[in-house]
Amino acid sequence: MGAVLDPPGARVLPSDWDRLRELGEACLSQGRLVEAQGRFEAALVEAARFGMDDPRLAEALCDLARVHRILGRYSKAEGLLEQALGISEECLGPFHPQVSTSLHDLARCRATLGRYSNAAEDYRRALSILERRGMDSTVVAAQILHELAGLLRLRGNIEEAELLHARARILWSRLTGPCDPRTAFVLIGLALLHQEQGRLAEAELQFKQALSILETADPPLPLETASARHNLARLLYARGKRASAETLFREVLAVRAEILGEEHPRTAAAMLGLAAVRHAEGKSDQAESMFRKVLDIQERSLGPDHPDVAITLDNLAGVCFSRGDHASAEELLARALRILEQAFGPNHPHVALSLSNLGRLYAAQGMNEEAERLLRLSLELLEASRGALHPDLVPALVELADLRVNRGDPEGAEGCLRAAHRACGASFGEFHSETRRVRDAWAGLLAKLGRFGEAGALRRRSRRAGPSGIRKELHPPRPARGTLRHPQGNGSPRVHRSSPSY
């Protein structure tokens, strides 16, 4: 940035600046990120010669910030965007469309850094400027609505997120065709929302529809297609389709490592998904090594208190738990819980899942009273935010059933298993392995209560799909949250830059 503070006195022609920007955009669209950075840095030097109050300087700062953000240098990008915003507001006024563009970029960057409140404020202000200027029916407005909806979904504001997704979808349907890549992003946004609501089959279909659009995009969109595959992989993993999920995680990891580098946080997110598969397969040593590498990358690139760090800590705690290292698991879970509460507040579903894991850990240590308190609190939060039929309730319900059996409350235990079975059936189907495991546990309890006819009926339903058994482990490993990107994330028109990771 020294070139900006001390611009040379030589006269510069606008064409020099334009030419360097065009070259930078071309490099970016081809995935040549280092070359793109060099071109945009040169354009920034030229823009500085126009004067420190020239809007072209703000545009040059935004261009360079975009490269830094793609390369995972989020703090650097945020600093450049804050400078760009200040220049735009000073020379163009607070309601100029370029101010909206700077706010939009800044919102994406802050969302990636986990500063969700600031990001939401930036998105809303960017949208209000477009509305004030009569530009609320444009592609840019649709993008902002879509990205803000994704951010609100992540923060647990499901109802508002659904409304904004609907607005974005209506707007995009007027502006683009069914095979436009932006249509794919609408589908991905809706799929993520449906996944959050436990509507897994519906979400899977939408992810696949979006992926089919992106795979045929011209020009190709490798990073955006990889992100769509990552989202689908997470969904398939959640539905127990681990082999398919593993294949997709591997593909995503290869693409991101090649384009973004092995130390990029998005590459780490794909590695986290693959590590979760390894853990689920019982390959604890491999899983732990991968989780720790992911954690190192995330802490260096995102900071030690980023929500994605908490998800990795949660997964690493699962490995420790499976080995019987309860002290390490508790330390990791406690840290994850602190991060999530700070980022989302005490009532968020992510907080509820960490409470559930901590409760199950305490149950394994015989701390039954505290375990039951945490499990009940987790269930209250999850039911309030995701409904009684969401599959995330199942592990806590099963553990709570065990605790109630141990304290002589079989009727209460049956209520828990009945609710868990209903949630599994709604999300996974009658013969999914998770549904059968819960059903077999329910049948076993009924048999102990002397209700042999009911127990036999449940067992006959499971027998058609093979044996199963309840697994005693923490909440199933959670791959990283997927990323939602727009087709211009590698370059192209400035107004369509890539959105943050959600």
N, C-alpha and C positions, 0 to 999 in steps of 0.2 A: 504493500500500500504506500511505500515511500514515493512511488511515481505519482500518486495522486496528490500528495502533500507538496511536492516540489516539481510542478509540471514544467517541461522545457518551454522556452519562449518562442520556438519556431512556429511559423504558421502551419496549420494543418487543414487539409481539405476534407469536407464531410465524406467524400468517397473513400478516403483511407480508412476511416472508422467503419464505414459500412462494409467495405471489402473484408476487413479483419473479422467482423462479426459473422459475415456469411461463411467465411472459412471455418470459424469456430463452430457454427451450427452444423456445417457439413461433417466435420470431424466427430461431433457429438452424435449425430444421427448414425454414424458408422461404428460407434462404440470406441473410437480412438480418443479416450478421455484425457490422456496426458497431452496429446497434441491440441485438443480442444482447449485445455487450460492455458496452454501457451498462447494460442490465438486470442483468447479472451483477455489475457493479461496485457497483450500488446494493444488490443482495442481499448482497454482501460487507460493505458498511457496516452493514447491519442485523444480519448474523451476528456481527459484532464486538461488538455490544452484549450478546450472550448471555454473553460472557466469552472470554478467550484460551484457555481449556482446554475449550471446547465443541466437540463433534464437528461441529456444523453449520457452524462456521467452516472446518473442513477441507473439508467438502463444497462450500462456497462458493468456496474457493480452487481446488478441482478444476474447478468449472464455468468459472471465469474462465480457468484454464489451458487448457481445451479450446478456447476461442475463439482464444486466442493461438496455439495449435498449428495450428489450421486456417488462420489468417492467416499462418503461416510464421514467427512470432516464437518460435522453439523455445527459445532460451536463457531468455527471459522465462517461458515455460510451465514449463520445468524448475525454475526458482527457486520458482514458486508451488507446484508439486507437492512439492518437497522440504519446504516449510513445512507443507503439508497432511499429509504422511506423518509428520512429527515430532509434530504435534498429535494425529493419530489414534493413534499408538503410545503417547503419553503418557496420553491420557484413556481409551482403550479397551483397551490392552494389545496385545502384538505379534502376537496370533493372531486378531484380530477381522476379520470379513469386510470392513469398511471399510478396514482396513490393506491387505488384498489388492487392493481397488479402487484405492487410491492407488499401490501398487506397479505395478499393471497399467498405469495411466496413465503413470507415470514410465518404465516400460520402453518404451512406445511412443515417448515423447519422446526418450529417449536413443538408441533405435535410429535415429530420424530424424537425429539429430545425429552418427551414425556411431560412437557409443560402444557397440559391439556386446557387448563382454564385460560391461559394467555392465548393459546391457539384458537379456542372457540371465540374469544373476544375479537381476535383479528379477522377470523372468517366472517363474523356477523358484521363487522364494520365494513369489510370489503364488499359484502353483499348489499349493505345499505347504500353505499356510494353508487353502485350500479342501478339500484332501484331509483335513487334520486335523479340519476341521469337518464332514466328511461331505457336502461340497458338490461333490465331484469328478465328479458326473454332471449338472451343470447347464449351461445355455447359456454362462454365463461361463467355466466350465472348458474347454468346447469351444473358445471363442474364444482363450483363452490357449494351449491346445495348438496351435491352428492358427497363431497369430502366432509362437509360439516356433519352430515348424517352419519358417516362412518365414525367420526370422532365421538358423536353423542352416543352411538351404539356402544363404543368402547367404554364410555363413562357410565353406561347403564341407563341412559335416558332413551329407552326403547320406543316409547310412544312418539316422541318428537322425531326420533330418527326415522321411524316408519313414515311419518308425514312428509319429511324432507325428501326421502327416497322417492316417494310417490310424485312429489312436485318435480324432482329431477327427471324422473322417467317420462312424465308427460311432456316436459319441455324438450327432452332429447328426441322423443318420438316425432316431434314436429320438425326438428332440425337435422336429423340424420336418418339414414336408412337402417334396415334390420341387420345388415352385415358390417356396419361401421364399428370399428373397435370400441368406440365410446358406448355403444349398446352393450358390449361385453362387460364394461365396468358397471353399468347399471345392474346387470344380472348378478355380478359378483357382490355388489353391495347388498342386494336383496338376499342372496344366498347366505352371506355372513349374518344378516339379521335373522333369517330363518334358522340358521344353525344355533344362534344365541337363544332362540325360542324353543329349541329341541325338535324342530321340524326337519329332521336330518335327510329323509328321502327327498323331500322337495328341494332342499339345499343342494344335494348331490346333483340332481338333474340340472339345476341352474348353473352350477359350476361347470358341468360338462358342456352345456350350451355355450357358455362364455368362452371356454377353452377352444371349442371348435371354430369360433369366430376369429380368435386371436391367432390360431395356428395357420389360418389362410390369409392373414393380413399382408398387404403389399403397400409399402415395403415391410419386410419382416420386423417384428417387435420382440426380440429375444428376451429382454428383461421383463417386459410386461407378460409375455407368455409364461415365463418361469414363475412369476408371481401367481398367475392363475393356477398353474400346476401345484404350487405350494399350498394354496388354499384348498384345492381338491384333495391333496395328500393328507392334510390335517383332518378333513372331513372323513375320508376313507379310514384313517387311523381310528377316529372316534367311533366308527361303525364296526370296528373289528376286522377290517380288510387290510391286514398289515402287509401282506406281500405286495399288493397294488400300491399301497402308500409308500413302501420302501423304494419301489421302482421310481416313483415320481420324486421323492426326496433326493434320490441319487441324481436324477436328471437336473433338478433345480440347483443342487450343489455344484455340479460340473459347469453349468452355464454361468452362475454367479461368480464362481472362482475364476473363470476365464476372463470375464468382462470387468468385474469389480475388484478382484483380488481375494486371496484367502483370508485376509484380515478384516474384511468388510463386515459390518454387523448384519447385513442381509445374507451374506454367505454363512455367517454363524447361525442365523435363524434356520437355514436349511440343514446345517449340521446338527442342530438341536433336535429337529424332527427325526433325523436318522438315528441319533442317540436314543431317543425315546423308543423307537422300534427295537433297538438292541436291548434296551432294558426290559421291554415287554417279552422278548425272546429268552430272557434269563442270562444274557451275556453282560454281566454286571461290570466286569473289568473294562471292556470296550466302551460301555455306556459311560462309566465314570470318567474315563480319559477324555472322551468327546465333550461331556458336560463341562468339565473343568477348562478345556480349551475355549469353548463357547463363552464361559463366564469371564475368562481373561479378556477376550476380544470385546465383550459387551462393556465391561467395567472401564476399559481404556477408551472406547469410542463413544459410549453413551453416558458414562458416569456410574458410580457405585450405587446410586439410588434410583436408577431408571426402572420402571415396571417390568421391562423385559428381563432385567437382572433377577428380579424376584421370581419370575417363572422358571428361570434356570436353576435358582437356588432350590425351588420347590421340587424340581425333577431330581436334583442331586441329593436332596434329603430322602427321596424315595429309594435311591440306591443304598444309602446308609441304613435305612430302615430294613431293607430286604436282607442286609448282612447282619442285622442285630446290633448295629452301632447306634443305639438310641440317643446317646448324648450328642453325637454329631448331627443326627437328624433333627433333634430339637433345636440346636443352635441355628441351623440353616433355616428351619421353618419359622423361627422367631424373627430372624432378620427379614425373611421374605414378607412376613405379615406386617412388619413395621413399614417396609417400603410401600406395600400396596395400600395400607391405611392412609399413608401420607399422600399418595398419588390420587386415590379415588374416594377417600372417606371411609367410614366404618361400615357402611351398608352395601358395598358393592359386591357383585357375585364373585369376583376374584378373591376378595377378602373372605367371603364365606367358604370358598374352597380351601383356603389356607387354614381357616379355623377347623374345618372338617379334618384335614390331615393332622393337625396338631391334636385334635381330640382323639383320633384313632391311634396316634402315637402314645398318648397318655393311657389309653385303654390297654395297649400292649404292655405298658409298664405297671398295670394294676392300679392306676390312679383313676378309679372308676367315676368318682363323683365329679371331678373336674372334667373328665372325658365326656361325660353325659351332658354337662353344662355347655361345653363348646359345640358338641354335635347338635344339640337342640337349637342353639343360637344359629349355627350354620344353616340348618334346615329352615328356620324362620326366614332368614335373609334370602335363601334361594327360592323358596316358595313365593315370597313377596316380589322378587324380581323376575323369576323365570317360570313360575307356575309349578303346580304339584306334579306335572307329568314330565318334567325335564329330567334327562338321564343323569345330570350332575348330582341329583339328590340321592341316587342309589347307594353309593358307598357309605354315606353317613347313615342312611336308613338301616343298612345291613349291620353296621357296627353297633348302632343303637339297639337293634334287636338282640344282639349277643349280650349287651350289657343288661338288658331287661330280663333275659332268661337267667342270667347269673344272679340277679337280685330277686328272683322268684316272681316275676311278672310275665308269665307266658302269653297272657292275653295282649298285653302291650307289645310284646315282641311280634306277635302275629300281625297286629296292625301295621307295624313297621314293614314287615316282609310283604304284606299284601300291597302296601303303597309302593314299595320298591318294584314289585312284579308288574304293577299297573304302569309305572313309569317306563320300565324296560320294554314292555309290550308296545306302548305307544310310540316309542322312538326307534326300537330295533326290530320289532316284529316277534311273532309267536315263537319261532324256532332259532332265534339268535342265541349264541352261546351265553351271553350275559343274562338274557331272559331265562334260559334253562337253569343257570346256576342259582339264580334267586328262587326259581320255582322249586328246585330240589331242596334248597334250604327250608323253604316254607313247608314242603311235604314232610321233611324230617321233623320239624317242630310239631306239626299236626299229629304225626305218629306217636311222639312222646306224650301228647295230650290224650291219646287213646282214640283219636278221630281217624280211624284207619281207612274208612271209606273215602273220605276227602283226600287223605294223603295218597291213596292208591290212584285216584283219578288224576291228581297232579303228576304223579310219576309216569303214568301211561302217556300223558301229553309230552313229557320230556323224552321218553324212550324212543320215540320215532326219530329223534335227531341225534341220539348218542349220549354218552355219559358226560357229566360235567361236575363241577364242584366250586364252591365259593372260594375265591382267592383271598388270602390274608395279606394285603399289602396296602400301601398308601394309595390315594387317588391315582388312577392310571396316569402314567407319564403324560405330561402336557407339552406337545410341540409348540414352538413359538407361534405367536399370532401372525396371521398372514399379512402380506403387503398388498395394497391396492394401488395400482399404478395406471396412469393414463398413457395412451399410445405415444404421445409426444415426449415421454420421459427421457428419451435419448437425444432429443433435439427437436427440430421442426419449429413451427410457429411459436413465438414466445409466449403467447397467451394460453398455451395448452401444456404447461410443464407438468412433470410428474407429481403426484400427490404423496403425502407422507405415508409411512407405515402405520397401519391401524391394527 
